[in-house]
Amino acid sequence: MSVISKLKHKAKKYQQEQFPLWKFQLSDESAKWKKLKNKYYGERCFILGNGPSLKQQDLTVLKDEITFVSNWFPLHENYEQINPNYYCICAHEIFGGWNKNVKFDSKLYQLLQKKAQNTIKVFPFFFKEAIEKQQLFDKNEVFYLFYEPPVQEVHQAGQMNLDITSQRMHMGHTVINIFCLPIAYYLGFKEIYLLGCDCDYGMQKSEDSRSYFYDSAQHTSEAPDFEWLRKSWEANGPMIQAYVIAKKEFESKGRKIYNATAGGKLEVFPRVKLEDII
């Protein structure tokens, strides 16, 4: 390849990767987040995963707390009592893949419409145009973050993107790392408590069912394959490394993350019991 060809290729790649980010930075979506910066400065929040450990905990005690949930959490029987503040999805599978022809999972959509009308929703900016065109969440308050390919791994970058208004979100192998923790940081929370973050799908082979607080048969959207999960969620895999980086970055700014999950394999953060907090 000639020098000129290389320069043209580099320029084209630069346009593909940078111009969408600029579009987000200059958009109303970035401005909406800026109005919320440090809204909860010094307060605490709870981030809930979807692990099977949630079956062992009474989550109704969180009804007066600031809570983040994600993905299929609307299946929880106490969703409406908890009344979560923020609901996050970054998994492209729920939107029908990385394409502009959004096919939002119909079952999950109905659940959200039934239970989560009052919950602020956070989706990838990539899907904003199609979501609005299809009028999927017109009666909901929706925010967007810039998350789309090509993404950089948190552990490869050596840092978690905590400036959610001007940078591409890094890949942390779970929505907790990709969206929830960065949002909690930006909103100013000083203490973050994780629940249902078991870091264990309970799978030994590809045909095994994934373990959630609900029956995996209720999960109708596509999910990452077994090999991807095995590599991502192993003892020192990229997800755990992302959590380690999150701990370091939060603590360097005087913030603390605690693990209030009942059991599980996440040992990066100090363990606490939910009943001792509330």
N, C-alpha and C positions, 0 to 999 in steps of 0.2 A: 504494500500500500504506500502510495506516494505521500510526501509531507502534506500536500494540499488536501488529499483525500482524508488523511488522518485528522487534519484540522476541521474539515467539514463534518466528519463523523463525530468528533468531540463536541462541535457546536450543536449538532442535532441532538446528541445525548443530553447536553446541558439544557437545551430548550425543553425536552421531554421531562426532565427531572425537576427543573427549577420553576418553570412558568406556572404549573399548577399550584406550587407552594406560594408563589407571589399572589396568585388569584385568591388563595385562602387568606393570606396576610392582609390583603386590602379589602376583604369582604366584610359584610355585616357580622358574619359568624365569629371572626376574630375579635371584632369590636364588642360583641355581646359578652364574650368571656372576660374581656378587660374590665367590664363594669362589675364583674363578680370577684375580682382579685382580692384575696384576703377578707372575703365576706364573713368567714367564720374564724377570724384570726384568734388563735389561742384556745379554740374549743376542741372537742373530740368528735370522732365519727366512727362508724362501724361499717366495714366492707364485708359483704357476705358472698362467699363462693356458693357452689352447688353440691358440695361433697356430702356423702352419706352421714357424716357426723352430725349434720343439722337435725337428724331425726332424734338425737339424744338431748337436744337443747330446746328450752322454751323461748322462742324468739319473740313472743308477744311482749316481753319486757323491754323491747327496743322501740315500742310505739311512740315514745317521746324523744327518741334519739335521732340524730342525722344519720341516715343509712344509704349505702350504695348497694345495688344488686345488679345482676347481669344475666344474660342469656335466658335460660329456661326457669329462672327463679319464680316467675308468675305461676308456676305449677304448685307452689307452696300453699298449703291450706290456710296459712295465717297471713298471706300477702296483704290483704286489706286491713287487718288489724295493725300490722307493722307500718303500713302506708309509707313505703320507701320514698326517699327524696330524689334519688338519682338512679336511673336504669341505663346500663351501658352494654352496647354490643359493638365488637370490632371484628367478629368472625365473618368473613366474606361468604361463608357457606349459607348463612341465614338469609343473605340477600340474593342468593342464587349464583354466587361466584363474582369474580372481579370483572364485571361487565356492566354497561350502562342500562341494560334491560333488566331492571330489578324485579326479582320474583321472590318477594318476602314470604317466608314460610307462613302458610295460611293459618295453621293451628296456633302458632305463636302470636300471630297478628290478632286473632280473635281473643286470645287470652289477654293481650295488652289492652285491647279496646274494652274488654269487660272489667279488668281489675286495675289497670294502671293509667287511667286517664289523667290522674293528678300528679303522676311521677314525671319529672323532667327526664327526657330521653337524650342519650348521647350516641351518635352514629358517626361513621367515617364520612368525611366531606365528599369523598368519591361518589357516594350514592345520593347526595343532596338533590341534584337536579331531577333525577328519576323519581325520588320519593315525593317531591313537590308536584311533579307533573302528574303522578298517579294519585295525588291527594290522599296519601296513605295515613298521614298523621296530622291532618289539618287542624284538628281540634286539640292537639297536644302541644306542649312546649318542648321544642326540639333544639338541641345544640349539636354542633359538629366539630370533630377534630381532624386534623390532616393526617390521615393514615391510609397509605396505599403503596403498592410496589413502585419502585424498589425500596424495601425497608432494610434498615440496618439493625442487627441484633444488639440488644442492650449489652450483653457480655463482650461483644466485639468492639462496641463503641467505648466500653469502659465507663459508661455513664447512662443515667436514665434521663430522658428528655422531660424536664420539669417546666420548661417554658412552652406551654401548650398553645400559645397564641401565634407563635412565629416559626415553629419548627415542625418537621415531620416526626410523628410519634415513632419510637423505636419498637422493635419486635421483642416481646418479653415472654412469649409462649403461653400466656394466659391473659385474659382481659383485666385481671387484677393489676398486672404489671404494665400493660399497654395503655389502659385508660384510667382505671380507678385510682391507683396511687398517685399518678401525676395530677389528676384533677383535685384530689384531696389536698395535695401539697399546694397547688395554685390557689385553692380557696382558703388556705391559711390554717388548716387544722394542725394542732400541735401533737395530739395523741390519736393514733389510728389503730383500731382493733380489728383483727381479721377473724372471721368465723367461717366454718364450712370450707376452709382452704386445706383440704386433706392431702393434696399433692399425691394422690394415689387413686387411680381408676380401678384398682383391684383386678387388673388383667395380667394373665400369665401367657396367654396366646391370643392370636388375632380373633378367634371365634368367641372369646369370652365377652360377656356383657359388661359395659362400662358401669361403674358404680356412682350413683348420684343419690340425693335424698329422695328421689322419685324413681319409679320403675323406668329403666332406660327405653322401654318400648313406647313410652309417651313422647320420646324425643324424636320428632319427625324430620328435623333438618339434617343435612349431611354433617358428618363429623370427621376430623382428621383420622387417617388410618393408623393401625396399631404400631407400625414401625416408627412413624413420626412421633407418636406419643411416647413410645419407649425411649427414644433418643432424647426427646425434649424433657421428660419428667424423671429421668434417672437420677441417682443420688447426687451427682455433681454435674448434671446436665445444664443446658442453657437457661431453663426456667429458674432453677435454684440459684444459679450464678446471678441472674437478674435480681432475684430477691436480696442476695448478698449486697449487690451494688445499691439497691434501694435503701437498705438499712444504713449503709455507710453515708449515702448522700443525705438522707433525712436527719441522721444524728449529727452530721456536720453543721446542720442549720438549726440545731436545737429541737428537732422533731423526733418523736418516738413511734415505732411500730411495734405492736404487741400481737401475739398469736393467742386468741381465745378459742381456737378450734378444739373440740373435744376429741383428742387423739390425732390421728393422721401422721404424716411424715415430714411436715415442715418444721425444722428445728433451727431456722435462721434467726428467729426473733424470740425474745423472752416469752415464756409461757405464762398466761394468766387464766383464771377461771371467770367465766361470765358472771356467775353469782357473786363473786367478790367485787366486781366492778359496779354493778347496778344494785 
